[in-house]
Amino acid sequence: MKVVAAYLLAVLGGNTCPSADDLKNILGSVGAEADDDRIELLLSEVKGKDITELIAAGREKLASVPAVGGAAAFDAPAAAGAPAPAAAESKKEEKVEENEESDDDIMGLGLFD
């Protein structure tokens, strides 16, 4: 990803056809190691292509990827075979018990006499 970022920075800086040395200089300026194999792979893939067309094609591909909501989409206890509803019920019971105890504490202070 850092090689792609360096390439995009070079293009944004006005270099329409960055070389491997350009990318190494950008990566080196922020203390990142430059992997020659990855740089060469990227440069061979984008050679002769317009960056705006590549970005547009990437957006189209991402649009077709199904989006999944956060943690609600994957329930670990249910996936592991544990009964999730029972766990939820026990949590509710614990909360109710805590509320009852706190009411007793308040009543024990003589606030509701």
N, C-alpha and C positions, 0 to 999 in steps of 0.2 A: 504494500500500500504506500509506503514511503517513496518508492521509486515512481509510482504513478503521480503522487503529490509533487515530487520534484519536477517531473515532466510538465505537469500542469502549471506550476509556478514559472517555469522557463517560458512556456508559451504565453502565459499572461504577461510576462515581462517583455514580450515582443520578439522572442526567438521562435520563429515558426517551425524550425527543424532542429531541435536541440540534439547535441551529440552526447555520447557516453561521458565525455569529459565535463560537459556542461552539467549533467545530472550529478556526477561525482562532486563537483565543486559546490553545488547547491546542498547536497547531503552533508558534505564535510563542513559547510559553514554553520550547521546546527549541531555538529558532533555526532551525526548518524553514520553508521558504517554503510558503505556502498557495496552491494553484491553485484559483481560483474555479470554473472549469469542472468540475473533478473533484469538488469539494465539492458543487456543485449536482447533478451526475449521481448521486453516491452518495445524497444526500438524497432525490432523486426516486425512486430505486430502492427505498429502504427505508421510504418514507413509508407509515405505517399498518400496518407489519409488525412482528411481535414478534421481537426479536433472537435469542431462544432457538430459535425456529422456523427462522430464517434459518441459524443455525449448524448445526442438525440437518439441514437440507436440504443444506447444503454438505458435511457429513460423508458423507452418502449418495452424493453425486456423487463425492467423493474415493475412496470405497470401490470404485467401479466402474472406477477408473483402474488399468491394469495396472502393477504394480511391477516394476522391472528392477533386477537387481543392479548393483553398481558398475562398475568398469572392465572386468571380465571379459565383460560383455554386449556391449561394443563394442570390437572389436579393430581399431585404426587401420591397422596394416600389412596385415591381410587385406582390409580395406575398400578400401585403396588399390591392391590388386592385387599386393602384394609377398608372397612366400612366407613366411608366418609360421613354419612348422616348421623351415625351414632356418636362420632367424635364431635360433630357440631352440636348435638343435643347436650352432651356432657359439658361443653363450654358454656352453653346457655344456662344450664343449671348452676354452674359455679358462679356465674355473674349474678344470678338471682340470689344465691346464698350470701354473696358478698354484700349486696344491697341490704338484705335483711339484717346482717350483722351490724352494718353501719347505722341502720335505723335504731337498733337496740342500744348502740353506744350513745347516740344522741338522746334517746329517751332516758338512759341511765344518768345523764347529766342534769336531769330535772328541767330541761327546756320545754317539755310538753306536759308539765304537771298542771 
